[in-house]
């Protein structure tokens, strides 16, 4: 029996992500858990944990390209796949995730008490 698999969602690195953010036509979607998001995130990112994405998909902007990020790039691939199947054209996963963003010494937002 032949197996049919969908191609993986497109991936970009943090350099490409930063360039797309600067162009203004993209929105960063962080699919980590809320506690991870509060600990440190890409400035301006929107947080919708992967497990809640199906229930909250209507909250996402359809007028901007979604750059999906997580901690390392695994959850963002699953989220990008879901979003592409739900007609969010131009959606990409960020390879290396927030870890790669932080390692590159780019700015991070945190919630500090």
SULDAMO-V359010 format. One record per backbone hydrogen bond with DSSP energy under -1.0 kcal/mol. NH is the residue of the N-H (numbers start at 1). CO is the residue of the C=O. E is the energy in kcal/mol with one decimal. If there is no record, write none. Layout:
NH,CO,E  NH,CO,E
This chain:
12,93,-2.4  17,13,-2.3  18,14,-2.5  19,15,-2.0  20,16,-2.5  21,17,-2.6  22,18,-2.0  23,19,-1.1  24,21,-1.0  27,65,-3.0  29,67,-2.3  30,46,-3.1  31,69,-2.6  37,33,-2.3  38,34,-2.5  39,35,-1.2  40,36,-1.0  41,109,-2.2  45,42,-2.1  46,28,-2.6  48,30,-2.1  50,31,-2.3  52,49,-2.0  53,50,-1.1  56,52,-1.8  59,56,-2.0  60,57,-1.4  65,25,-2.7  67,27,-2.7  68,92,-3.0  69,29,-2.8  78,74,-1.5  79,75,-2.5  80,76,-2.8  81,77,-2.2  82,78,-2.1  83,79,-2.7  84,80,-2.7  85,81,-2.1  87,84,-1.5  88,83,-2.3  89,87,-1.3  91,88,-1.3  92,66,-2.2  93,10,-2.6  94,68,-2.7  95,12,-3.2  96,72,-1.1  97,94,-1.3  98,70,-3.1  99,71,-2.2  100,96,-1.7  101,97,-1.8  102,98,-2.8  103,99,-2.6  104,100,-1.5  105,102,-1.9  106,101,-1.6  109,41,-2.6  111,38,-2.5
